[in-house]
Amino acid sequence: MRGFSFFAAMAAIVLAVPQAKAQEVSERLDSTVVSASRANSKTPVPFTMVGEEQLRSSNPINSLPMTLALQPSVVVTNEGGTGIGYSKMTVRGSKGSQINVTLNGITLNDSESQEVFWVNIPSLSGILSSVQVQRGLGTTANGAGAFGASINMNTEMAGDRPSARADISGGSFGTGLATFSASSGILPSGLYFNVAWSADRTDGYVRNGWANAASVFATIGWLSGKNSLKLTYLLGEQHSGITWTGTPLSYLDTDRQFNPEGLRPDGTYYRNHSDNYIQQHIQLNYTRRFTPSWTWSTTLNYTDGYGYNERIKFGKKLKNYGFAGDFSYGGVTSSSKGDIIFRKTMDNGYWVLNSEAKYVGDRLSAVFGVQGSRYGGNHFGELRWAEVLGNDYDYATLNVMGSDNNWYFNKSLKQEINVFARGEWRILPRLVAYADLQYRLVDLRMNGIDDEDDLPMDYGKTWHFINPHAGLSYLAGPHKIYASVALGNREPGRADIKEVIESNNLEGGDREVRPERMLDVEAGYELKLEKISASANVYLMEYRDMLLETGEISKSGYAIKDNVGRSYRRGVELSAAWAPVDNFSLGGNVTLSTNKILGYTQYYNEYDNLSDWNFLGQRSEYFDKVNMLMSPSVVGMLALQWTPLAHVSRGSLKTTTVSLDAKYVGKQYWDNTGSEERCIPAWWTANLSLSHYFNLPVGKLGISAYVNNLFNRMYYADAWVYRAYFQADGWYQEEGVFPQAPINWMLKVSYSF
């Protein structure tokens, strides 16, 4: 409570990020494809912009979600406890699979899970020129439908002159990072190129939470008069220790760095108990400006992904890994037990063709677009080693993708057509009407054998979605008043339907998960003056058929996700920024919300005793109204930036800048029961940074120091729980929480010209 009281008192003075001012992006011809899906000052949706300067000055250890942590309604966590490795973010409580993410207008969301795995593109902040974060349904975007927020990213564009930059960083937990980039600038011929390379490593805060990652970015382009042609290549490669189980709550006070994943019985770790992925993006864009009003842009994208997680299990039977009951090898049978090393592997390709036309007139601005995409994904199991088979066994024959020897192999094909039109019409000098209409056709086909019980995953479904959006903006000098209403639809992901498919196959049922729907109403006010800005936004996000894992299982023992009839997220977002003088700014934001599920039933498995685990059925618990899991009712932040010697000193001391920010996140529940015994306590943390630049005869040298978790707060930011009931022993619980690192530091040295 003391932490919240501190934030509440400060929020009475100021309430928003200085960087969160809604800035317009100056549009160059090669940025048209990005601006087509972005909101602007007339669009009646809440959004914030994060510019290149803020991205470059952020802590180098931060993944992009960590860099966006101070934006309104955003909550982030990192599995390894620092900033490198698996990071997650929610916006207004909406999870990652409900956030549409695009890079240069092309979606980054995985077509099957609809998640974005940020770890697969390390050091992303270093190659971006800007990021726009829209809250709610936002403007029409390509790919998976936004169901809580949109993140629109633009890679770095060529400058007017040649430039280069080198950053070397190091700090706590064996962390080291290096980034090098160069740009030719736009040459007299109109040609230009940008290149960047990065390498990151860390031991992580939790044990075996190490990460090694690298990325390569390259662009070659041509700008000439009314034409722009650009080829972009982006590679991300990551190898990281598995940390997704978290730390059992019982260890939190005695050993909060404990990680059960990969831990051998002798107390050592299997180092290769790891997650590994490599992803390549190739984008070819052509843009032509036919007249000052009309611009056409087309992008062809191919994304190739390959990865696996390698794990070790102890005392497992061979029959669980694809060996038939009649298997025999030197006295070893399918029932023989021992230690197993295996990989779960995926190999996928994603094609996208996206074409948009943009019109800008005196009273009307409009965008028309069409997109087609095709995603093919293969999933298969590889047995790498079995204790009972030894080192001489020919494991290679088991690991040919799609062969009969795979312990499992399944694949999916997802195809989509997306057509939209969006426009802003100034119907009166100060009144702008907004309309946005999208049609999505989504076709999903799945087949093959699942990795659990050798069961088929045959499935086929086609969805047709129409997503309308309309609103009004009233603009009068520094004032803006807006209101909008939008309807969104979202198809289930692969994980949402997988267990239902298998239970239907075994039991002959016809149970099916339905698409989710949301009605989003937004209304707000913005004020922008020379030294102060402020905004207030009210949102009502009303859901139908939200998909939740309720704990219910099928007769065959499979976990079932079910559509719950009604749920909602309702809240108010307040923000303000104050810059009384040029060298000082202060700001903050706060979100106050209520997030409820109506008519919800939670199911629990029931067993006889802890020794035998004989399944007896299920018991249930009904709630008329209950809090959604991982949806805090209060989220806030404060930030200040001060350049103390800007007006009184000569030379490089004028550049010395101090930044301090603090984040507060209210209580979050582990599950959908609203139990006070299963919740993350409210937490707050603060970060401090100091930067200084020396002007050299050629270029400048920068030194930056970062202190994270300045007040050494011992908190955890994410959690999961499993509960069951035993007739002989009562309630049983397994859980994992994700401790964040105590006070830690980073030092960065940079050179640029």
C-alpha positions in Angstrom: 0.0 0.0 0.0 2.8 2.4 0.7 4.1 2.0 -2.8 0.7 2.7 -4.3 0.2 5.7 -2.0 3.5 7.2 -3.3 2.3 6.8 -6.9 -1.1 8.1 -6.2 0.3 11.2 -4.6 2.7 11.9 -7.4 0.0 11.1 -10.0 -2.1 14.0 -8.6 0.7 16.2 -10.0 1.5 14.6 -13.3 0.2 11.6 -15.1 2.1 10.5 -18.4 5.2 9.7 -20.2 7.0 12.6 -21.7 7.7 10.4 -24.7 4.1 9.3 -25.0 3.0 12.5 -26.8 1.2 11.6 -29.9 3.8 12.7 -32.5 3.3 12.7 -36.2 5.8 10.7 -38.3 7.2 12.8 -41.1 6.3 10.7 -44.1 8.9 9.9 -46.7 8.1 7.8 -49.8 9.8 4.7 -48.4 7.7 4.9 -45.2 4.3 4.9 -46.8 3.7 1.2 -46.2 4.2 1.7 -42.5 2.1 4.9 -42.1 -0.8 3.3 -44.0 -1.6 1.2 -40.9 -0.8 3.8 -38.3 -3.1 6.2 -36.4 -2.5 10.0 -36.7 -3.5 13.0 -34.7 -7.1 12.9 -36.2 -7.7 9.2 -35.6 -10.1 8.5 -32.7 -8.1 5.8 -31.0 -5.6 6.0 -28.1 -2.0 5.5 -29.0 1.6 6.5 -28.1 4.7 6.9 -30.2 8.2 5.8 -29.2 10.9 7.4 -31.4 14.3 6.5 -32.5 16.1 8.5 -29.8 14.2 6.8 -27.0 14.8 3.4 -28.5 18.5 4.0 -28.8 18.9 5.4 -25.3 17.0 2.6 -23.6 18.9 0.0 -21.5 20.7 -2.3 -23.9 19.7 -5.4 -22.0 16.0 -4.7 -22.6 14.0 -6.6 -25.2 11.5 -4.5 -27.0 8.6 -5.3 -24.5 10.9 -4.1 -21.6 11.6 -0.9 -23.6 7.9 -0.3 -23.9 7.2 -1.0 -20.2 6.5 2.7 -19.4 3.8 3.1 -22.0 0.2 3.4 -20.7 -1.5 0.1 -19.5 1.6 -2.0 -20.3 2.9 -4.7 -18.0 6.0 -6.7 -18.8 8.0 -9.6 -17.3 11.1 -11.5 -18.3 11.4 -15.3 -17.6 15.1 -15.1 -16.8 14.6 -12.1 -14.5 16.7 -9.6 -16.4 15.8 -8.4 -20.0 17.4 -10.8 -22.3 15.6 -14.1 -23.2 11.8 -14.7 -23.1 9.9 -11.6 -22.4 6.1 -11.1 -22.2 3.9 -8.1 -22.3 0.2 -7.4 -21.7 -1.7 -4.2 -22.6 -4.9 -3.6 -20.5 -4.4 -7.2 -19.4 -4.7 -8.5 -23.0 -2.0 -11.2 -23.5 0.6 -11.5 -26.2 -1.6 -13.6 -28.6 -4.2 -10.8 -28.5 -1.7 -8.1 -29.5 -1.2 -7.6 -33.3 2.5 -6.8 -34.1 3.7 -5.7 -37.5 7.1 -4.9 -38.9 7.1 -2.7 -42.0 3.4 -3.5 -42.3 3.9 -7.3 -42.2 2.6 -9.2 -39.2 5.1 -10.9 -36.8 2.5 -12.9 -34.9 3.0 -16.7 -35.3 0.1 -17.9 -37.5 -0.6 -20.9 -35.3 -0.2 -19.6 -31.7 -0.8 -15.9 -32.6 2.1 -15.1 -30.2 5.2 -13.0 -30.9 8.3 -14.5 -29.5 10.4 -11.4 -28.9 13.5 -13.5 -28.0 13.7 -14.6 -31.7 14.6 -11.0 -32.8 17.3 -9.9 -30.3 18.4 -6.2 -30.1 15.3 -5.2 -32.1 15.3 -1.7 -30.6 18.6 -0.9 -32.3 17.2 -1.3 -35.9 13.9 0.5 -35.5 13.1 4.1 -36.3 9.8 4.3 -34.5 7.1 2.2 -32.7 3.5 3.0 -32.4 1.5 1.3 -29.6 -2.3 1.4 -30.2 -4.6 0.4 -27.3 -7.9 -1.4 -27.9 -8.9 -2.6 -31.4 -7.1 0.3 -33.0 -6.8 0.7 -36.8 -7.0 -2.1 -39.3 -3.8 -4.1 -39.4 -2.7 -7.1 -41.4 -2.5 -10.6 -39.9 -4.0 -11.8 -36.7 -6.8 -9.6 -35.5 -5.9 -7.1 -32.7 -7.8 -8.0 -29.7 -6.4 -5.7 -27.1 -3.6 -3.7 -28.7 -1.4 -3.2 -31.8 2.3 -2.6 -32.0 3.4 -1.1 -35.4 7.2 -1.0 -36.0 9.2 0.6 -38.7 12.8 -0.4 -39.4 15.5 2.3 -39.7 15.5 4.4 -42.8 18.5 5.8 -44.6 19.6 9.3 -43.6 20.8 12.1 -45.8 24.5 11.4 -45.1 26.7 8.4 -44.2 26.7 7.3 -40.6 27.9 4.5 -38.3 27.4 3.5 -34.7 29.0 1.0 -32.3 27.7 0.1 -28.9 29.5 -2.1 -26.4 27.7 -3.0 -23.2 28.4 -5.2 -20.1 27.0 -5.7 -16.7 25.5 -7.9 -14.0 24.9 -11.7 -14.4 27.6 -12.1 -17.0 25.8 -10.0 -19.5 27.6 -8.6 -22.6 26.1 -7.0 -25.7 27.6 -5.6 -28.9 25.9 -3.8 -31.8 27.5 -2.3 -34.9 25.6 -0.5 -37.6 26.4 1.6 -40.7 24.4 3.6 -43.3 25.6 5.0 -46.6 23.1 7.8 -46.6 21.2 8.5 -49.8 23.8 8.6 -52.6 23.5 10.9 -55.7 22.1 8.0 -57.6 19.3 7.4 -55.1 20.8 4.2 -53.8 21.4 3.6 -50.1 22.1 0.8 -47.7 21.9 0.1 -44.0 23.5 -2.8 -42.2 23.5 -3.8 -38.5 24.8 -6.7 -36.5 24.3 -7.5 -32.8 25.4 -10.3 -30.4 24.0 -10.7 -26.9 24.8 -13.1 -24.0 23.9 -13.5 -20.4 24.0 -16.0 -17.6 20.6 -14.8 -16.5 19.3 -14.3 -13.0 17.6 -17.6 -12.5 19.8 -20.7 -12.7 20.3 -22.1 -16.2 18.6 -19.0 -17.5 21.4 -18.3 -19.9 20.9 -16.8 -23.3 23.1 -16.4 -26.4 21.5 -14.4 -29.3 22.6 -12.6 -32.5 20.9 -10.6 -35.2 21.7 -9.3 -38.7 19.8 -6.5 -40.5 20.5 -5.2 -44.0 18.6 -3.0 -46.3 19.5 -1.9 -49.8 17.2 0.6 -51.5 16.7 3.1 -54.2 14.8 6.4 -54.0 14.3 8.4 -57.2 11.6 11.0 -57.7 8.3 9.2 -57.4 9.7 5.7 -56.9 11.0 3.7 -54.0 12.4 0.2 -54.2 13.7 -1.5 -51.0 15.0 -5.0 -50.1 15.2 -5.8 -46.4 16.8 -8.8 -44.7 16.5 -9.6 -41.0 17.9 -12.6 -39.2 17.5 -13.5 -35.6 19.1 -16.5 -33.9 18.7 -17.4 -30.2 19.7 -20.1 -27.9 18.5 -19.9 -24.3 18.1 -22.1 -21.2 14.5 -23.1 -20.6 12.9 -21.0 -17.8 9.2 -21.3 -18.6 8.4 -23.4 -15.5 9.3 -20.6 -13.1 10.3 -21.0 -9.5 8.0 -23.0 -7.0 6.6 -20.6 -4.4 8.1 -22.6 -1.6 11.6 -21.6 -2.8 10.9 -17.9 -3.1 12.2 -16.9 0.3 15.2 -19.3 0.5 16.4 -19.7 -3.2 14.5 -17.4 -5.5 17.0 -18.2 -8.4 15.9 -21.9 -8.3 14.9 -23.3 -11.7 13.7 -26.9 -11.9 14.1 -27.2 -15.7 17.1 -29.3 -16.6 18.0 -30.1 -13.0 19.5 -33.6 -12.6 19.0 -35.7 -9.5 22.6 -35.0 -8.5 21.9 -31.3 -8.4 23.7 -30.3 -11.6 22.1 -28.9 -14.7 21.9 -30.4 -18.2 23.3 -27.4 -20.1 21.5 -28.2 -23.4 18.1 -28.2 -21.7 17.4 -25.3 -23.9 15.2 -23.5 -26.5 16.7 -22.7 -29.9 15.3 -20.9 -32.9 16.5 -19.1 -36.0 14.2 -16.8 -38.0 14.8 -15.0 -41.3 12.7 -12.3 -42.8 13.0 -11.1 -46.4 10.9 -8.2 -47.6 10.8 -6.6 -51.0 8.8 -3.3 -51.2 8.0 -1.1 -54.2 6.3 2.2 -53.7 5.2 4.8 -56.3 3.7 8.2 -55.9 1.5 8.8 -58.9 0.3 12.3 -57.9 0.7 14.4 -54.7 -2.5 12.8 -53.5 -2.1 9.1 -54.6 0.5 6.6 -53.5 0.6 2.9 -54.1 2.8 0.4 -52.2 3.3 -3.3 -52.5 5.4 -5.7 -50.3 6.3 -9.3 -50.8 7.5 -11.0 -47.6 8.9 -14.5 -46.8 9.7 -15.6 -43.3 11.5 -18.8 -42.6 11.6 -20.3 -39.1 13.3 -23.4 -37.7 13.8 -24.3 -34.0 13.5 -26.8 -31.3 13.5 -27.2 -27.6 15.8 -29.9 -26.2 15.0 -31.4 -22.9 16.0 -34.2 -20.6 13.6 -36.4 -18.7 14.4 -39.0 -16.0 13.0 -42.5 -15.7 10.8 -42.5 -18.8 9.5 -45.4 -20.8 10.5 -45.8 -24.4 6.9 -46.3 -25.5 6.2 -42.7 -24.7 8.6 -41.7 -27.4 7.3 -43.6 -30.4 8.6 -47.1 -29.7 5.9 -49.7 -30.5 4.9 -52.4 -28.0 6.7 -55.1 -30.0 10.0 -53.2 -30.0 13.1 -55.2 -28.9 16.8 -54.2 -29.0 19.4 -56.1 -27.1 17.0 -57.0 -24.4 15.5 -53.5 -24.3 11.7 -53.2 -24.8 9.3 -50.4 -25.2 8.5 -50.6 -21.5 12.2 -50.1 -20.5 12.7 -47.0 -18.4 15.7 -44.6 -18.2 16.8 -41.1 -18.9 15.7 -39.6 -22.2 17.0 -36.6 -24.2 14.6 -35.4 -26.9 13.7 -32.5 -29.1 10.4 -31.0 -30.1 11.1 -29.4 -33.4 9.2 -27.0 -35.7 9.9 -25.9 -39.3 7.8 -23.2 -40.9 7.5 -20.8 -43.8 5.3 -17.7 -44.2 4.5 -15.9 -47.4 2.7 -12.6 -47.6 1.8 -10.3 -50.4 0.5 -6.9 -49.2 -0.7 -4.1 -51.5 -2.1 -0.7 -50.4 -3.2 2.5 -52.0 -3.2 5.8 -50.1 -5.1 9.0 -50.9 -4.4 12.3 -49.1 -6.7 15.3 -50.0 -7.7 18.5 -48.4 -10.7 17.0 -46.6 -10.4 13.3 -47.1 -7.6 10.9 -46.4 -8.1 7.2 -47.2 -6.2 3.9 -47.4 -7.3 0.8 -49.3 -5.5 -2.5 -48.9 -5.5 -6.2 -49.7 -3.3 -8.9 -48.3 -2.9 -12.6 -49.0 -0.8 -14.9 -46.8 0.1 -18.6 -46.6 1.7 -20.3 -43.6 2.9 -23.9 -43.5 4.2 -25.3 -40.2 5.6 -28.7 -39.4 6.0 -30.1 -35.9 7.9 -33.3 -35.2 9.7 -35.1 -32.4 13.3 -36.2 -32.3 14.8 -38.7 -29.8 18.4 -37.7 -29.3 19.5 -40.2 -26.7 18.1 -42.9 -24.4 20.0 -44.3 -21.4 18.6 -47.8 -22.0 19.6 -47.8 -25.7 23.1 -46.3 -25.2 25.4 -44.2 -27.4 25.7 -46.7 -30.3 22.0 -46.9 -31.2 21.2 -45.3 -34.6 19.1 -42.4 -33.5 19.4 -40.6 -36.9 16.8 -42.9 -38.5 14.3 -41.6 -35.9 14.7 -38.0 -36.7 13.9 -37.6 -40.4 11.0 -35.0 -40.5 7.8 -36.7 -41.6 9.1 -40.2 -41.6 7.3 -43.2 -40.1 10.0 -43.4 -37.4 9.2 -40.0 -35.9 7.6 -40.3 -32.5 5.2 -37.7 -33.8 4.7 -35.5 -36.9 1.9 -33.1 -37.6 1.5 -30.1 -39.8 -0.8 -27.1 -40.4 -1.6 -24.9 -43.3 -3.1 -21.5 -42.6 -4.2 -19.2 -45.5 -5.7 -15.7 -45.2 -7.2 -13.0 -47.4 -7.5 -9.6 -45.8 -9.3 -6.6 -47.5 -9.8 -3.2 -45.8 -10.7 0.4 -46.4 -10.1 3.2 -44.0 -10.8 6.9 -44.2 -10.9 10.2 -42.4 -13.2 12.9 -43.7 -13.3 16.5 -42.4 -17.0 17.0 -42.4 -16.7 20.4 -40.6 -13.6 22.6 -40.1 -13.0 21.0 -36.6 -14.9 17.8 -36.9 -13.4 14.6 -38.5 -15.4 11.4 -39.2 -13.5 8.1 -39.2 -14.6 4.8 -40.8 -12.7 1.5 -41.0 -14.0 -1.7 -42.5 -12.1 -5.0 -42.7 -13.0 -8.4 -44.2 -10.8 -11.4 -43.2 -11.1 -14.9 -44.7 -9.1 -17.4 -42.6 -8.7 -21.1 -43.6 -6.9 -23.5 -41.3 -6.0 -27.1 -42.0 -4.3 -29.5 -39.6 -3.3 -33.1 -39.8 -0.8 -35.6 -38.5 0.0 -37.2 -35.1 0.2 -35.4 -31.8 3.2 -35.6 -29.5 1.3 -37.0 -26.5 -0.6 -40.2 -27.3 -0.1 -40.9 -31.0 -3.6 -39.4 -31.8 -4.6 -37.8 -35.1 -5.0 -34.0 -35.3 -7.1 -33.8 -38.4 -9.0 -30.5 -38.5 -10.3 -28.1 -41.1 -12.2 -24.8 -40.7 -12.8 -21.6 -42.6 -13.9 -18.4 -40.9 -15.3 -15.2 -42.4 -14.9 -12.0 -40.3 -16.1 -8.5 -40.8 -14.6 -5.9 -38.5 -16.1 -2.4 -38.6 -14.8 0.7 -36.8 -16.3 4.2 -36.7 -15.6 7.4 -34.8 -15.5 11.1 -34.5 -12.7 13.5 -33.6 -13.2 17.2 -32.6 -10.0 19.3 -33.1 -9.8 22.8 -31.7 -6.3 24.2 -31.4 -4.5 22.2 -28.6 -7.7 20.3 -27.8 -8.9 17.0 -29.1 -12.0 15.2 -28.2 -12.8 11.8 -29.7 -15.0 8.8 -29.5 -15.1 5.5 -31.4 -16.7 2.1 -31.5 -15.3 -1.0 -33.1 -16.2 -4.7 -33.5 -13.4 -7.3 -33.6 -13.4 -11.1 -34.2 -10.5 -13.5 -33.6 -10.1 -17.1 -34.6 -8.9 -19.7 -32.1 -5.2 -20.6 -32.1 -3.6 -24.0 -32.6 -3.3 -24.5 -28.8 -6.9 -23.5 -28.3 -8.3 -26.3 -30.5 -5.6 -29.0 -30.2 -7.0 -30.9 -27.1 -10.6 -30.6 -28.3 -9.7 -32.3 -31.6 -8.1 -35.2 -29.8 -10.9 -35.7 -27.3 -13.4 -35.7 -30.1 -11.3 -38.3 -32.0 -11.3 -40.6 -29.0 -14.9 -40.1 -27.9 -16.7 -39.4 -31.1 -17.8 -36.0 -29.9 -18.3 -32.8 -31.9 -17.2 -30.2 -29.4 -15.8 -27.1 -31.0 -14.2 -23.9 -29.9 -15.8 -20.8 -31.4 -14.1 -17.5 -32.4 -13.9 -14.7 -29.9 -15.7 -11.4 -30.3 -15.2 -8.0 -28.8 -17.0 -4.7 -28.9 -14.6 -1.8 -28.1 -15.8 1.6 -27.2 -13.2 4.4 -26.7 -13.7 8.0 -25.7 -11.1 10.5 -24.8 -9.7 14.0 -24.5 -6.2 15.3 -25.3 -4.5 18.6 -24.5 -1.2 19.7 -26.1 0.4 22.9 -25.1 4.0 24.1 -25.4 5.1 23.0 -21.9 2.3 20.6 -20.8 0.3 17.8 -22.3 -2.5 15.7 -20.8 -5.0 13.0 -21.9 -7.8 11.0 -20.5 -9.3 7.9 -22.2 -12.2 5.8 -21.1 -12.5 2.3 -22.6 -15.1 -0.4 -22.6 -13.9 -3.7 -24.0 -16.9 -6.1 -24.0 -16.2 -9.8 -24.9 -18.3 -12.6 -26.1 -17.0 -16.2 -26.2 -13.6 -15.4 -24.8 -11.5 -18.7 -24.8 -10.3 -19.8 -21.4 -8.7 -22.9 -20.0 -11.2 -23.6 -17.2 -9.6 -26.8 -15.8 -12.3 -29.0 -17.4 -11.1 -32.2 -19.0 -12.6 -34.6 -21.4 -13.5 -38.2 -20.6 -10.1 -39.2 -22.1 -8.3 -36.8 -19.7 -7.6 -33.9 -22.1 -7.6 -30.3 -20.9 -10.4 -28.4 -22.6 -10.5 -24.7 -23.4 -14.1 -23.4 -23.4 -15.8 -20.2 -24.6 -17.2 -18.2 -21.7 -20.3 -16.3 -22.5 -19.5 -12.7 -21.3 -16.5 -10.9 -19.9 -15.2 -7.3 -20.0 -12.3 -5.0 -19.4 -13.4 -1.5 -18.5 -11.1 1.3 -17.4 -9.8 4.9 -17.6 -6.3 5.8 -18.7 -4.9 9.1 -17.5 -1.6 10.7 -18.6 0.2 14.0 -18.5 3.7 15.5 -19.2 5.2 18.7 -18.0 8.4 20.4 -19.3 8.7 23.7 -17.5 12.2 24.3 -19.0 14.1 22.9 -21.9 16.4 20.7 -19.7 13.8 19.1 -17.4 10.6 17.0 -18.0 8.3 15.1 -15.7 5.5 12.8 -16.6 3.5 9.7 -15.7 0.4 7.7 -16.5 -2.1 5.6 -14.6 -4.7 3.1 -15.7 -7.6 2.2 -13.3 -9.7 -0.7 -14.5 -12.0 -3.6 -13.7 -11.6 -6.9 -15.5 -14.4 -9.4 -15.0 -15.7 -12.8 -16.2 -19.5 -13.4 -15.8 -21.0 -16.8 -15.2 -17.7 -18.7 -14.9 -17.1 -22.3 -13.8 -13.7 -23.6 -12.7 -13.0 -27.3 -12.8 -10.6 -29.4 -10.8 -9.4 -33.0 -11.3 -10.2 -35.3 -8.4 -8.0 -38.3 -7.5 -7.9 -41.0 -4.8 -4.6 -40.3 -3.1 -1.1 -38.8 -3.8 0.5 -42.2 -4.1 -1.7 -43.8 -6.8 -3.3 -40.8 -8.6 -6.3 -42.8 -9.7 -8.7 -40.4 -11.5 -12.1 -40.2 -9.9 -13.8 -37.4 -11.9 -14.0 -33.6 -11.5 -15.4 -31.1 -9.1 -16.4 -27.6 -10.1 -16.7 -24.1 -8.6 -19.1 -21.5 -10.0 -18.7 -17.8 -9.9 -21.3 -15.2 -10.9 -18.6 -12.5 -11.4 -14.9 -13.0 -10.9 -11.6 -11.2 -11.7 -9.7 -12.2 -14.8 -6.3 -13.7 -14.2 -3.2 -11.5 -14.7 -5.2 -8.4 -15.1 -4.2 -5.7 -12.6 -6.8 -3.1 -11.7 -4.0 -0.4 -11.2 -1.0 0.2 -13.5 1.0 3.4 -13.3 4.4 4.9 -13.9 6.4 8.1 -13.2 9.4 9.4 -15.2 11.7 12.4 -15.0 14.6 13.5 -17.2 17.0 16.2 -16.2 20.0 17.7 -18.0 21.4 19.7 -15.1 24.2 21.6 -16.8 22.6 22.3 -20.1 22.3 26.1 -19.4 25.3 26.7 -17.2 28.2 24.8 -18.6 30.3 24.7 -21.7 31.5 21.7 -23.6 30.4 18.1 -23.2 29.0 18.7 -19.6 26.0 20.2 -21.3 25.0 16.7 -22.5 25.0 15.0 -19.0 21.5 13.6 -18.6 19.9 11.9 -15.6 16.7 9.8 -16.1 14.6 8.2 -13.3 11.5 6.1 -13.8 9.3 4.0 -11.6 6.6 1.5 -12.4 3.7 0.3 -10.2 1.6 -2.8 -11.0 -1.4 -3.7 -8.8 -2.4 -7.1 -7.5 -2.8 -9.9 -10.2 -4.5 -13.2 -9.7 -2.9 -16.5 -10.8 -6.1 -18.0 -12.0 -9.8 -17.0 -12.6 -11.0 -17.8 -9.1 -10.1 -14.4 -7.5 -8.5 -16.2 -4.5 -6.3 -14.1 -2.3 -4.1 -17.1 -1.7 -3.2 -17.2 -5.4 -2.3 -13.8 -6.4 0.8 -11.7 -7.2 1.2 -9.0 -4.6 1.2 -5.4 -6.0 4.8 -4.4 -6.8 6.8 -1.4 -7.9 10.3 -0.9 -9.1 12.5 2.0 -10.2 15.3 2.4 -12.7 18.1 5.1 -12.9 20.3 6.0 -15.9 23.0 8.5 -16.5 24.4 9.4 -19.9 27.2 11.7 -21.1 28.5 12.4 -24.6 32.0 13.8 -25.6 32.2 15.6 -28.9 35.2 14.4 -30.9 36.9 15.8 -34.1 34.9 13.1 -35.9 31.7 11.9 -34.3 30.9 11.6 -30.6 31.6 9.2 -27.8 28.9 8.3 -25.3 29.0 6.7 -21.9 25.8 5.5 -20.3 25.2 3.8 -17.0 22.0 2.0 -16.0 20.8 0.8 -12.6 17.8 -1.4 -12.7 15.6 -2.1 -9.7 17.2 0.8 -7.9 15.7 0.1 -4.5 16.3 -3.7 -4.7 12.7 -4.7 -4.6 12.2 -8.5 -4.2 9.2 -9.2 -6.4 7.8 -11.6 -9.0 5.8 -10.4 -12.0 4.2 -13.5 -13.5 2.8 -16.9 -12.2 0.9 -20.0 -13.1 -0.9 -22.6 -11.0 -2.4 -26.1 -11.2 -4.7 -27.5 -8.5 -6.3 -30.9 -8.0 -8.2 -32.5 -5.1 -7.3 -35.8 -3.4 -10.0 -37.6 -1.4 -7.4 -38.9 1.1 -5.1 -35.8 1.2 -7.2 -32.8 0.3 -6.1 -30.0 -2.0 -2.8 -30.4 -4.1 -1.1 -27.5 -5.8 1.7 -26.9 -8.2 2.8 -23.4 -9.2 5.6 -21.4 -10.8 6.4 -17.8 -10.2 8.9 -15.6 -12.1 11.2 -13.6 -9.8 12.7 -10.5 -11.3 16.3 -9.7 -10.6 17.3 -7.5 -7.6 19.4 -4.4 -8.1 21.7 -4.8 -11.1 23.7 -2.6 -13.5 24.7 -2.1 -17.1 27.4 0.1 -18.6 27.4 1.1 -22.3 30.1 2.8 -24.4 29.0 4.0 -27.8 30.6 5.8 -30.7 28.8 7.4 -33.6 29.3 9.7 -36.5 
